[in-house]
Amino acid sequence: MKKFIVEIQQWLNHRLRQIVWKRWKKIRTRYVRLRKYGIDHEDAMRLANSRKGYWRISKTPAFHRAITKEKLIKWGLKDMSLLYERRYLKG
């Protein structure tokens, strides 16, 4: 069950990163947001001007540095593995 939860959590994080990227429609918005989240100029320009699809961009290391797991949790995503451990593995 633990492995299943980890896989689902990873897929969900990936999907949420894709949605975030999709919401940033314009190149300027993408560049500004990436810079705001700590991505350097070159990587931000490369990502913002990329013609790759949403799913593929959401896999890039630079985008993972910008939208971290901690940031997703801060935005309201629940960590399913932590919830599972609290409920079933209390000891």
PyMOL commands that set and color helices and strands:
alter all, ss='L'
color gray80, all
select helices_A, chain A and resi 2-23+27-36+41-48+54-57+61-66+69-74+80-88
alter helices_A, ss='H'
color red, helices_A
deselect
rebuild
show_as cartoon
